[in-house]
Amino acid sequence: MVEDVKYLGTALKNQNVIQEEIKSRLTSEKCLLSSDAEPFVFQFEIKNLKVTIYRTIILRVVLYGRENWSPTCWEKRRLRVSENRAMRRIFGSKWDEVTGEWRKLHNEELNDMYCSPNIVRVIKSR
């Protein structure tokens, strides 16, 4: 009996365990968002362009073949963490008036800036 098969870049298993598949997709996302990814290196680029690139290329890489996914709470959390990491990379840091230092954006601020549904909602809607 075959336990797992790689078909069109998607690992299919005889059990509904998708942790390794999600892990490999998130690794692909990290590679696309690495410091060598030209659109994300330059600070002066338009943020809307970066968001468009994220939606059209990176999100599609992560969500390819997701029809057989039924993510658990842990997997949903990993997907949201990965999406927030990408959004922090796109939107950069924020100057804090109180401390007088640069800081990371909080999740609520990212949700306000990125007004599309989060990755978990996209998976559920499809």
N, C-alpha and C positions, 0 to 999 in steps of 0.2 A: 504494500500500500504506500502511495506517495503521500508524504506529510506536508511538503510545501513545494510550490512551483513558482517560478518567476515568469510572469506573462506580461509582455509590453511594459516592462519596467516596474510592475507591481508584484509584490510577493503575496501569493495566495496560499493560505494554510487551511488544513482540514478542520481546525478549530477557529473560533472567532477571536483570535488574539492578534491585535494589530500594533502592539507596542513597538516591535522592531521596524515595522513599515513606517510608522509615524517618526520614529527616531531617525531613520534614513532620510525621510523627507525634510526634517528639520535640519539635518546636516547639510543637505543640498541648499536649503535656504541660507544657512550660515555662509556657505561658500559663495553664494550669489551676493551676499551683503558684506563680504570680506573687504578689507582695505583696498584690494585691487579692483573692486567694482567701481568703475569710473563715475557713474552718475551720483554715487553716494559719497565720493571723496571730497568733491568740491563744495565748500560751504555757501558759495554765492549762487548756486543753482536755485531755481524756483522750486519751492516745496511742493507745489501742486504737480509738477512734473515728476518728482520723486514718488509721490503717492500714486500717480498714474502708472509708473513703472512697476511699483510694488503690486498694484492690483492686477495688471495685465501679464506680468511675467512671473514674479516670485510667488504670488498666491496661487497661480495655476500650477506651478511645479509642486507646491505642497499639497494641493487638493486633487491632483491627478489620480484617478481611480478610486476616489473616496466613496463610490457607491456602495461598497461592501463594508464600510466602516460603521461601527456603533461604539463610539469612544466612551471609555469609562471616565470617572471624575478625574483620575490622575492624568489620563491622556488629554482631556479637555484643558486641564491646568497647564500642561506642557505646551499645548498649542497656543493658549493665551499668552504665556510667558514669552514664547518665541515671537508672537505678533507684537507684543509690547516692546521687545528688544529692537525689532525692525522699525517700529514707529519712533523710538528714541533716537535711533540712528538717523532717521529722516528729519525729525523736527529739531534735533540737537538739544542743547541744554538751555536753561533759563537763568537769568540774572536775578538773584534773590535780593530784594531791597533791604530786608532786615539785617541779614548777615553780611551783605556786601560781597558775596561769592557766587560763583556759578554752581548750579545744582541740576540733578537729573529731574526730568518731568515726572510728576506723580501719575498714576494710572488714570485718575479722574481727568487730569489735564489732557492726557493723550486721547481719552475717549471724546473729549470736547473738540479737540483739534482734528481727529480722524473721525468724521461723521458717518462713516459707513458702518454696517453691522460687523460685529466681531467675527472671527474665524469660526467659532463654535456655532453661531447662529447661521452662518453661511452653509456649514455642513448640514445642520438640521433642515434648512429650507430646501436644500437640493435633494 
